[in-house]
Amino acid sequence: MSAESREEWQEDEVNLLDYWRVLRKRGRMIVGLTFSCVLIAGFLSYFILVKVYESTARIIVPKESSGELERIVVGRLERSTGQLLGRLLPPTERNRDIFIAMLKSGTMARELVERFNLKERYKVAFPEDAVKALQGATEIKVSKEGVISVTVQDKDPRLAADIANAYITLLDRHSARLPGTADAGRQRAFLADELEKTEKALREAEEALRLFQENSKGLVVHEETKATILEAAKLKGQIVAAEAQLEFLGADGTKSIAHLSAQRRQIKRMRRQLAAMQQSQQTSTPLGSTIPGGSRGDFSHPSAQAQELGKESEYLRLMGGVKERETAYQLLIKQYERVKINETGDLPTFLVLDKAITAERNSKPRTTLYMAIAGVLSLFVGIFLAFFLEYLERIRKQEPGKAQAQ
């Protein structure tokens, strides 16, 4: 090794030792700063920052065949854009692209803003601002496998899941109204509306029953009366579903009179059965406490005390309401799925892979990530501050020497 190389090596070694001495000298400050920043970041993200939850609904679009609907939609897009989209879009992706466009549309966002009263929730003055806020909180993407994901973020985990599922419900309803759909498509749209109303009523009934149970703990209900109420409520739900089917058949001019008559006879038979159940219950209970179970009849049940009788009556009313709506919802679901299976023509359909569920843990802020970022940044800041303070200290030491030299 030459003398010049040895001198450069010794100079580098001296510089590294100087750096180490500075870090060692200011080590407590660096560690203290880093530790403090990590603790502050963790405290802020865990206790101060607003927690955001996200829920995701996933659907997949099966491979479709070329049909009349596809030609209509693509033809309209070609006329509006002036491009030959039929040659540009892969045949297996056209329905999927249509669904994505629907999910990202302002029309769908406005419906969701109105349904969930998001204008008040987002605290904005105009509906369009709420639409922009909703679209900003929603992410719609497609995986390489072709799965469409709808992810919604909100401070309320249940609301995030409800909005994500509502996106899929609205998509199903709007796709059923596309031009070129067959009779099954119209029935599917009708049943989708009924399902939405029934599901909302079911949620409200379940919430009312839950609140009543919390405020009336220790309430004893006669099992025989409870069984009768549930059976009657189940029959009511069946009547509701049958009437919904009859309403659609009456609005559809293609159905025969014999078909409508058969449906009406079935409803009358169930109503007679319900009336017989009510009459049997009333004659078997002399105390005759009424339970307003709806527009189709009331029920009576025995009880020893007047106060407990009122509580039991209210409980059975709420419980019967939940059972009625639950039965109607289940039957409408079965009708809806049967219509989708039997649906023919060019209507594009999709399969729901995952419904959005209420998140148990927040997605933002990510406490661990924030603490790691704060730790790395504060470490670099601490090292820079250590060398800066060392630099200032050297300058202060050199100033007296310069003054004496002068």
BABA-431108 format. One line per 10 residues: number of its first residue (from 1); their letters; for each residue x, y, z of C-alpha. Coordinates in Angstrom, 1 decimal, padded with zeros to 4 digits, always signed. Each point is the difference from the previous one (the first is absolute). Example, Ala and Ser with C-alpha at 12.3 -4.5 7.8 and 13.67 -1.06 7.14 Angstrom:
<vexnus>
1	AS	+012.3 -004.5 +007.8; +001.4 +003.4 -000.7
</vexnus>
This chain:
<vexnus>
1	MSAESREEWQ	+000.0 +000.0 +000.0; +001.4 +003.4 -001.0; +000.4 +002.8 +002.5; -002.7 +002.0 -001.7; -002.5 -002.9 +000.2; +000.9 -000.6 +003.6; -000.6 +003.6 +000.8; -003.4 +000.0 -001.6; -001.0 -003.2 +001.9; +001.1 +001.5 +003.3
11	EDEVNLLDYW	-002.0 +003.2 -000.8; -003.1 -002.0 -000.7; +000.4 -002.0 +003.2; +000.4 +003.2 +002.0; -003.2 +001.4 -001.6; -002.0 -003.2 +000.8; +001.3 +000.1 +003.6; -001.1 +003.7 +000.2; -003.4 -001.0 -001.2; -000.2 -002.8 +002.6
21	RVLRKRGRMI	+001.1 +002.3 +002.8; -002.7 +002.6 -000.9; -002.7 -002.7 -000.1; +001.2 -001.4 +003.3; +000.2 +003.4 +001.6; -003.6 +000.9 -001.1; -001.4 -003.5 +000.3; -002.3 +000.7 +002.8; -001.5 +002.9 -001.9; -000.5 -002.0 -003.1
31	VGLTFSCVLI	-001.6 -003.0 +001.8; -002.1 +002.3 +002.1; -001.3 +001.9 -003.0; -000.7 -003.2 -001.9; -001.8 -001.7 +002.9; -002.1 +003.2 +000.8; -001.1 +000.4 -003.7; -001.0 -003.7 -000.1; -002.0 +000.3 +003.1; -001.7 +003.2 -001.1
41	AGFLSYFILV	-000.8 -001.5 -003.4; -001.5 -003.1 +001.6; -002.0 +002.0 +002.5; -001.4 +002.4 -002.7; -000.9 -002.8 -002.4; -001.6 -002.2 +002.6; -001.8 +002.5 +002.2; -000.3 +003.3 -001.9; -000.4 -000.6 -003.7; -003.4 -001.0 -001.4
51	KVYESTARII	-000.2 -003.8 -000.7; -001.2 -000.9 -003.5; -001.4 -003.4 -000.8; -000.4 -001.6 -003.4; -002.2 -002.7 -001.4; +000.2 -001.8 -003.4; -002.6 -001.7 -002.1; +001.3 -002.1 -002.9; -001.8 -001.2 -003.2; +001.1 -002.0 -003.1
61	VPKESSGELE	-001.4 +000.3 -003.4; -000.3 -003.3 -001.9; +001.2 -000.2 -003.6; -002.9 +001.2 -002.1; -001.0 -000.8 -003.5; -000.5 +002.6 -002.7; -003.6 +001.1 +000.1; -002.5 +002.7 -000.8; +000.7 +002.0 +003.2; +003.7 +000.1 -000.7
71	RIVVGRLERS	-000.6 +001.3 -003.5; -002.4 +002.6 +001.3; +002.3 +001.3 +002.7; +003.2 -000.1 -002.1; -001.9 +001.6 -002.9; -001.0 +002.9 +002.2; +003.5 +000.5 +001.3; +001.4 -000.1 -003.6; -002.5 +002.7 -001.1; +000.8 +002.2 +003.0
81	TGQLLGRLLP	+003.8 -000.4 -000.1; +000.6 -000.5 -003.7; +002.2 -003.0 +000.7; -000.3 -003.6 -001.1; -000.4 -001.4 +003.5; -001.1 -003.4 -001.4; +003.6 -000.5 -001.2; +001.7 +001.6 +002.9; -001.8 -001.7 +002.9; +000.7 -003.7 +000.6
91	PTERNRDIFI	-003.2 -002.0 -000.3; +000.3 -001.5 +003.5; +000.4 +003.3 +001.7; -002.8 +002.1 -001.4; -002.6 -000.8 +002.7; +002.6 +000.5 +002.6; +000.9 +003.4 -001.3; -003.7 +000.9 -000.1; -000.4 -001.0 +003.7; +003.1 +002.0 +001.0
101	AMLKSGTMAR	-001.4 +003.1 -001.8; -003.3 -000.4 +001.8; +001.8 -000.3 +003.4; +002.0 +003.1 -000.7; -002.9 +002.0 -001.3; -001.3 +003.1 +001.7; -003.6 -001.3 -000.3; +000.8 -002.9 +002.3; +001.9 +002.3 +002.4; -002.9 +002.4 +000.2
111	ELVERFNLKE	-002.4 -002.8 +000.9; +002.3 -001.2 +002.8; +000.4 +003.6 +001.3; -003.8 +000.4 +000.2; -000.6 -003.5 +001.5; +002.6 +000.3 +002.8; -000.4 +003.8 +000.5; +003.7 +000.5 -000.7; -000.4 +003.7 -000.5; -000.6 +000.4 +003.7
121	RYKVAFPEDA	+002.6 -002.6 +001.0; +002.8 +001.6 -002.1; -001.2 +003.5 +001.2; -000.1 +001.6 -003.5; -002.4 +002.6 -001.4; -000.7 -001.5 -003.4; -000.8 -003.6 -001.1; +002.7 +000.1 -002.7; +002.6 +000.5 +002.8; -001.4 -003.0 +001.7
131	VKALQGATEI	+000.3 -002.0 -003.2; +003.7 +001.0 -000.4; +000.6 -000.9 +003.6; -001.6 -003.4 -000.5; +001.9 -000.7 -003.1; +003.2 +001.0 +001.8; -000.7 -002.5 +002.7; -000.8 -002.7 -002.5; +002.5 -002.1 -001.9; -001.1 -002.1 -002.9
141	KVSKEGVISV	+002.6 -002.2 -001.6; +000.4 -003.2 -002.0; +002.4 -002.8 +000.8; +002.0 -001.9 -002.6; -002.5 -002.9 +000.5; -002.9 +002.3 -001.0; -001.5 +000.5 +003.5; -001.6 +003.4 +000.5; +000.6 +001.4 +003.5; -002.0 +002.8 +001.5
151	TVQDKDPRLA	+001.7 +001.4 +003.1; -001.6 +002.7 +002.2; +001.7 +001.9 +002.8; -001.9 +001.7 +002.9; +000.4 +000.8 +003.6; -003.1 -002.3 +000.7; +001.0 -003.6 -000.9; -003.7 -001.0 -000.4; -000.7 +002.9 -002.3; +003.0 -000.9 -002.1
161	ADIANAYITL	-001.3 -003.6 -000.5; -003.5 +001.2 -000.7; +001.1 +002.4 -002.7; +002.3 -002.6 -001.6; -002.9 -002.5 -000.1; -002.3 +002.7 -001.3; +002.3 +000.6 -002.9; -000.5 -003.7 -001.0; -003.8 +000.2 +000.5; -000.3 +003.1 -002.2
171	LDRHSARLPG	+002.3 -001.5 -002.6; -002.3 -003.0 -000.2; -003.1 +002.2 -000.3; +001.5 +002.3 -002.7; +001.3 -002.9 -002.0; -003.5 -001.5 +000.0; -001.3 +003.2 -001.6; +002.4 +000.0 -002.9; -001.6 -000.1 -003.5; -000.5 -003.4 -001.4
181	TADAGRQRAF	-000.8 -001.7 +003.2; -002.6 -002.8 +000.1; -003.0 -000.4 +002.3; +002.2 -001.7 +002.6; +002.1 +003.2 +000.1; -003.0 +002.1 +000.8; -001.1 -002.4 +002.7; +003.5 +000.0 +001.4; -000.1 +003.8 +000.2; -003.4 -000.1 +001.7
191	LADELEKTEK	+001.2 -002.6 +002.5; +003.2 +002.0 +000.6; -002.1 +003.0 +001.1; -002.1 -002.2 +002.2; +003.0 -001.6 +001.6; +001.5 +003.4 +000.7; -003.2 +001.2 +001.8; -000.3 -003.2 +001.9; +003.6 -000.1 +001.1; -000.3 +003.6 +001.3
201	ALREAEEALR	-003.1 -000.9 +001.9; +001.6 -003.1 +001.4; +003.0 +002.0 +001.3; -002.3 +002.5 +001.7; -002.0 -002.7 +001.6; +003.1 -001.8 +001.3; +001.3 +003.2 +001.4; -003.3 +000.8 +001.8; -000.1 -003.6 +001.5; +003.7 +000.3 +001.1
211	LFQENSKGLV	-000.7 +003.3 +001.8; -003.1 -001.4 +001.7; +001.9 -003.1 +001.2; +002.7 +002.2 +001.5; -002.6 +002.0 +001.9; -002.1 -003.0 +001.1; +002.5 -002.5 +001.3; -001.5 -002.9 +002.0; -003.3 +000.1 -001.9; -001.7 -003.5 +000.0
221	VHEETKATIL	-002.0 -000.9 -003.0; -002.4 -003.0 -000.3; +001.6 -002.5 -002.4; -003.4 -001.1 -001.4; -001.0 +003.6 -000.8; +003.4 +000.7 -001.4; -000.2 -003.0 -002.4; -003.5 +001.1 -001.1; +001.2 +003.5 -000.7; +003.0 -001.2 -002.0
231	EAAKLKGQIV	-002.0 -002.4 -002.0; -002.6 +002.8 -000.9; +002.8 +002.5 -000.8; +001.6 -002.6 -002.3; -003.3 -000.4 -001.8; -000.3 +003.8 -000.3; +003.4 +000.1 -001.6; -001.1 -002.6 -002.5; -003.0 +002.1 -000.8; +002.1 +003.1 -000.5
241	AAEAQLEFLG	+002.3 -001.9 -002.5; -003.0 -001.5 -001.8; -001.6 +003.5 -000.3; +003.2 +001.4 -001.4; +000.0 -002.7 -002.6; -003.7 +000.7 -000.8; +000.8 +003.7 -000.4; +002.6 -000.7 -002.6; -002.2 -002.5 -001.8; -002.8 +002.5 -000.1
251	ADGTKSIAHL	+002.3 +002.7 -001.5; +001.3 -002.4 -002.6; -002.5 -000.3 -002.9; +001.5 -003.2 -001.3; -001.3 -002.1 +002.9; -003.1 -002.0 -000.5; -003.2 +000.5 +002.0; +000.3 -003.6 +001.3; +003.4 +000.7 +001.4; -001.2 +003.1 +001.8
261	SAQRRQIKRM	-003.1 -001.9 +001.4; +002.2 -002.8 +001.3; +002.2 +002.6 +001.9; -003.1 +001.7 +001.4; -001.4 -003.3 +001.2; +003.2 -000.8 +001.7; +000.0 +003.3 +001.9; -003.6 -000.4 +001.1; +000.8 -003.5 +001.3; +002.9 +001.3 +002.1
271	RRQLAAMQQS	-002.2 +002.9 +001.3; -002.7 -002.5 +001.1; +002.7 -002.1 +001.7; +001.3 +003.2 +001.8; -003.6 +001.0 +001.0; -000.5 -003.5 +001.4; +003.2 +000.2 +002.1; -001.1 +003.4 +001.4; -003.5 -001.2 +000.9; +001.5 -003.1 +001.7
281	QQTSTPLGST	+002.4 +002.1 +002.0; -002.8 +002.5 +001.1; -002.4 -002.7 +001.2; +002.8 -001.7 +002.0; +001.0 +003.1 +002.0; -002.7 +001.7 +002.1; +002.1 +003.0 +000.9; +000.2 +001.0 -003.6; +003.1 +002.2 -000.3; +000.3 +001.4 -003.5
291	IPGGSRGDFS	+003.2 +000.0 -001.9; +000.0 +002.3 -003.0; +001.8 -002.3 -002.4; -001.0 +001.9 -003.1; -002.9 +000.7 -002.2; -001.1 -003.6 -000.3; -000.9 -000.7 +003.6; +000.9 +000.0 +003.7; +000.9 -002.7 +002.5; -000.8 -000.6 +003.7
301	HPSAQAQELG	+001.9 -001.6 +002.7; -000.4 -000.7 +003.7; +002.0 +001.8 +002.8; -000.3 +000.2 +003.7; +000.8 +003.6 +000.6; -001.2 +003.0 -002.0; +003.4 +001.7 -000.1; +001.8 -003.1 -001.2; -002.8 -000.6 -002.4; +000.7 +003.3 -001.7
311	KESEYLRLMG	+003.8 -000.8 -000.3; -000.7 -003.5 -001.2; -002.4 +001.4 -002.6; +002.5 +002.5 -001.3; +002.7 -002.6 -000.1; -002.1 -002.5 -001.9; -001.1 +002.8 -002.4; +003.6 +000.9 -000.8; +001.1 -003.6 -000.2; -002.9 -000.8 -002.4
321	GVKERETAYQ	+001.0 +003.0 -002.1; +003.5 -001.3 -000.3; -001.1 -003.5 -000.9; -002.5 +001.3 -002.6; +002.5 +002.1 -001.8; +002.7 -002.7 +000.3; -002.3 -002.6 -001.6; -001.0 +002.4 -002.8; +003.6 +000.9 -000.7; +001.1 -003.6 -000.2
331	LLIKQYERVK	-002.9 -000.9 -002.4; +000.8 +003.1 -002.1; +003.6 -001.1 -000.2; -001.0 -003.4 -001.2; -002.3 +001.5 -002.7; +002.8 +002.4 -001.0; +002.6 -002.7 -000.3; -002.5 -002.2 -002.0; -000.7 +002.9 -002.4; +003.8 +000.6 -000.5
341	INETGDLPTF	+000.5 -003.7 -000.8; -002.9 -000.1 -002.4; +000.9 +003.4 -001.5; +000.5 -000.2 -003.8; +001.0 +002.4 -002.7; +003.0 +002.3 -000.2; -000.2 +001.4 +003.5; +003.5 +000.0 +001.6; +000.1 -001.5 +003.4; +002.6 -000.3 +002.7
351	LVLDKAITAE	+000.8 -002.2 +003.0; +000.4 +001.5 +003.5; +003.2 -001.6 +001.4; +000.2 +001.9 +003.3; -002.5 +002.2 +001.7; +001.4 +002.9 +001.9; +000.1 -000.7 +003.7; +000.5 +002.4 +003.0; +003.7 +000.4 +000.6; +001.2 -000.7 +003.5
361	RNSKPRTTLY	+003.3 +001.8 -000.3; +000.7 +003.4 -001.5; +002.0 +000.3 -003.2; +001.2 +003.5 +000.8; +002.0 +001.3 +001.7; +002.5 -002.8 -000.1; +001.7 +000.4 +003.4; +002.9 -002.3 -000.6; +000.8 +001.6 -003.4; -000.2 +003.5 +001.4
371	MAIAGVLSLF	+002.3 -000.9 +002.9; +002.5 -001.6 -002.3; +000.0 +003.1 -002.3; +000.3 +002.3 +003.0; +002.9 -002.1 +001.3; +002.0 +000.1 -003.2; -000.6 +003.7 -000.7; +000.9 +001.0 +003.6; +003.1 -002.2 -000.1; +001.3 +001.9 -003.1
381	VGIFLAFFLE	-001.0 +003.3 +001.6; +001.8 -000.9 +003.2; +003.2 -000.9 -001.9; -000.1 +003.2 -002.0; -000.7 +002.0 +003.2; +002.9 -001.7 +001.7; +002.5 +001.0 -002.7; -001.5 +003.5 -000.2; +000.5 +000.5 +003.8; +003.5 -001.4 -000.3
391	YLERIRKQEP	+000.7 +002.5 -002.8; -001.3 +002.9 +002.1; +002.1 -001.1 +003.0; +003.2 -000.1 -002.1; -000.7 +003.5 -001.3; -000.5 +001.3 +003.6; +003.3 -001.6 +001.0; +001.9 +001.5 -003.0; -001.2 +003.6 +000.6; +002.0 +000.6 +003.2
401	GKAQAQ	+003.2 -001.4 -001.7; -000.5 +002.4 -002.9; -000.5 +002.9 +002.4; +003.2 -000.8 +001.9; +002.0 -000.3 -003.2; -001.1 +003.4 -001.1
</vexnus>
